[in-house]
Amino acid sequence: MSKISEYKKHLLVLILGVMVGFGPLANAGEITVYSSLEDDEIADFLKVANKDLPDIKINVLRLSTGDLGARILAEKSNPKHDVIWGWAATNMINPQIMEMLEPYKAKGSDKLASKFKDAGNKWFAATGYMAAFCVNTDRLTKKGLPMPTSWEDLLNPVYKGELIMPNPNSSGTGYLQIASILQSRGEEKGWEYLEALDSNMGQYIKSGSKPCKLTRSGEYSVGASFAFIAMKSIKEGYPLKMVLPSEGSGFELEASALMASSKNKADAKKFLDWTLSPAAAKLYAKFKAIITIPGIEPSPEAQASGLPADVSTVLFDLDFAESAKNRSRILKTWREKLER
């Protein structure tokens, strides 16, 4: 065998090894990041991060909230990532996850309010997302349907088959919607409401953004999704209106953390510091409905879409600890009652 052929053989073995799940090489200057941020957000964030951190190669694996949690727990004996970036705080505070994290006080985290970070410095949240209805105004007019203003409105039989929302077992957006309904109504009445809502539901879908995307394309009238994708769709010219439910929008914090198992903690810490930097904060204003870094306000486009300057006025006061504690039980009940 020629030297070139031998080289190709070893290269192929290396590539296949990575594909079937070999752990990442512990190379200085290279980190692996697990995230549930949206793909387009990650792409824009990395353009800036790569300029600000030129000596670090940042590899990102993006999965939906539930799927990412399952992967992290499946890899618990041999974690393959250095950082968790932008993942639901209610997932992060799972005791099994928390024991995998190493305390790190990221540069700038001292400016965050206590409710946006762990008391033991195991995680912090620079951003968050909030529930919103994406309403296709063209389809609504064509079908003669009323504009919904609340979760209660969606029980109207005229919306039968016209609604779509995320499956809470895979989507963090879906879970925060369910959790806010159960907390606001009490579990007994909350489950009664969800079962009644199910009779109007056209589909439950895996992604938190997909309900809005399918609604904006005219397949449904109302998609229960989150504010960012609604604002983005309106900016792009879709016939869409963003509605924040009058009961209050459920919300979630997007938490970040350092893995105790990381083999390249120096660069992992630099990346975590970057997520709280002015350069990152400037990007958050472009994408995020909730920004926890002081002094950063939503963009003019966001406010033009209907997002108030002070989002706290429209948020449901979700109990994150309660939401996290009851997560497994709530998801099990949802599967038994509603999953199709």
Secondary structure, DSSP 8 states (H G I E B T S, - for coil): --HHHHHHHHHHHHHHHHHTT------TTEEEEEE-S-HHHHHHHHHHHHHH-TT-EEEEEE--HHHHHHHHHHTTTS---SEEEEEEHHHHT-HHHHTTEE----TTGGGS-GGGB-TTSS-EEEEEEEEEEEEEHHHHHHHT-----STGGGGSGGGTT-EEEE-TTT-HHHHHHHHHHHHHH-HHHHHHHHHHHHTTEEEEES-SSHHHHHHHTTS-SEEEEEHHHHHHHHHTT-SEEEE--TT-B-EEEEEEEEETT-S-HHHHHHHHHHTTSHHHHHHHHHH-SEE-STT----HHHHHTT--SSGGGTB----HHHHHHTHHHHHHHHHHHT--
